[in-house]
Amino acid sequence: MSTCAARSGRTVYAYAEVQWDGPAFYPVDDTEIFDGAKLRLQIKQSREGTDPVVIERDFTALEDQLEDSTSSSKRHGRYRTPTISHRRARAPSRVLVLGLAWRRTRLPAP
């Protein structure tokens, strides 16, 4: 996972990118791997003490791409978020959080 931030005047722009290389297994497209997956991208104002979040956005399109695979069942890919921005930011920092909710399966009764 990586983040990128740039400033133009008093506006800060940020985006995130995540890449993965998963194992090959069938079925080719399995929509039941995750109950949920998202990237949360935040722009924070850097200051002494705790940095307050000035803007954050969740991106959930990641889940479909993680559960998708190639025709040969390989699960690798890349996802880039749209860019978020905040005006009048001073000394910004950016934060990226990846949240995955694995599908819970019940084990057969003994």
Order of alpha helices (4+ residues) and beta strands (2+ residues): beta-beta-beta-beta-alpha-beta-beta-beta
